[in-house]
Structure formats: C-alpha cells, structure tokens
Amino acid sequence: QVQLVESGGGLVQAGGSLKLSCAAPGRTFSTYDMGWFRQAPGKEREFVAAIGWSGVNTDYADSVKGRFTISRDNAKNTVNLQMNGLKPEDTADYYCAAGATWDGLRRKAVNYWGQGTQVTVSV
C-alpha cells in the first residue's frame, strides 16, 4: 500500500504559478513511476504529466506542455508539479498517482491515487 498526500493547491490569478507536491512515505516510492491527473467539475479525470522512477523519462499532456514541469526527489519521497502560465481552464482538483510505468500512467494505469488538491485560476 502506498499513501499519497498532495499539497500546494490554492487560488491564483491567470498567468500566475503554483507548485504542487505529493509526499509518499515509505521505502517503495522510488520503485513507482509517478504522475499527476486533474478533474474539473463535470468532466472526466484527465492525464496531466508523468515521470519515470529515475526522473529521466517524462510525459505531458499537450494542454500543459511547455507550462508545467514534473519532477521527483527519491531521497525525500516527493513528486512535484511546477505550474506556470496558469489559465482559467487549468482549474480542477489535481491528483497524484503512482503506477508501474510512466507511459502507462497516460492510459490511467494507476495503482494508487492521492486524495487531491484544489487549484483555482481566476481571470
């Protein structure tokens, strides 16, 4: 069992930045590929970004490419999502996820989900 705890959400104006963090206590964190998803009201949960266990491989949804950066620190058991140039359409609950493969995360091959953190981008 892997527990994932997100933090860093909040309210920001369009064009601003936020950094989300996901903590995963335990010795197995570095064996999982990690990702971020988001779900806006009335919409399905969608893939945002993923990163391989070593941090070398990354994958991004087209809608966030060039604005968001995913990173991880295996020594601290954390994965981060730096979000720059935020737009109102980025408003959603953001979820941390752990999976077996970084490319599988895009297909929602998720083993564990966090509880989510809310991001609101105002105009």
N, C-alpha and C positions, 0 to 999 in steps of 0.2 A: 504494500500500500504506500502510495506517495501522496503526501499532503501538499497542496499548492496554495499559497496565500498571496494575493495580489495587493498592491498599494500604489498610491500616486495619482489616482484619478482626481477629477475636480472640474471646476468651471474655468474656461479660458476664452479669451476673445479670438475671433478669426485671425489667422496669421501668427498666433502665439505658439508656444511649445509646452509640452508636458513630458515627463518621463515616468513610465510605469515600471514597477518592479514586481517580480514574483519570487518569493522565497520558498525553497523546498528542502526543509530539514531532513537529514538522513544521508546515509552513505551511498545511496543508489542514484543520486541526482545526475552524476556525470555519465551514467550509462544510458540516460534517456536523451533523445532529441526533443527539443522544446519548441513551443510555438505560441502565438497569440491569435485569438479569434475575437470577433466582435458581433454584437447583436443589437440592432436598432429596434425600437418599438414597432411591432407588427411585421418584422422581417425575420428571415431565417438567419441563423448564426453563420457567419462567413469567415473564411480564412484571411488572416492579415499578414503574418510572417512566421518563418520557422528558421531554426538554426540547428545544425548537427551537434553531436556530443562534443566535438573538438573545437567548435566555433568556426571552423573553416568554411563549411557549406551553409549558405543562407538562401532563403527563398522569400519572395514578396508578392503580394497581390499587386496587380497593375495599378490599382487605385491609390496605393500608398508608396509605390516605388519612387525613390528619389527624395521622399519626405520623411519616411520612417526608417529607423535603424534598429535592428535587433542585435543584442549581444549577450554574452553569458560569462559568468565568473564561477568556474567549478570549485575554486577554493572557498568561495562564500556561498555556494549553492543558490545562486541567484541568476535569473534571466531578466533582461531589461528591454524595454521598448522606448526608444527616444523618438518622440513625435514632434516634428517641426512643420511649420506652414499649415497649421490645422485649419480645417474647413468645417462649416456647419454640418456637412454631410458625414463628418467623422464622428458625430455624436452617436454614442452607443455605450452599452456595457461591454467592457473588454475582459476577456477570459484568457488565463494562462492554461496551457495544455502540455502534457507530456505524452510522447509516443515513441514507437520503436524506430521509426525512420523519419528523417526530416522531410523527404519528398512525400512520404505517406501522410504527413500531417495536412498537406494541402487537400487531400481527399478525405479529411476528417477521420483518419485512422488514429484515434486518440485513446490512450489508456486511462489517463486521469485528467480531470478538469479542476480548475480553481473555482471559487465562488463568484468571482467577477468584481470589477471596479468600474464605477460610472465615470464617463467622460462626456462633458457637455461643452460644445463650442458655440458661442454666441456670435451673432452677426455684428 
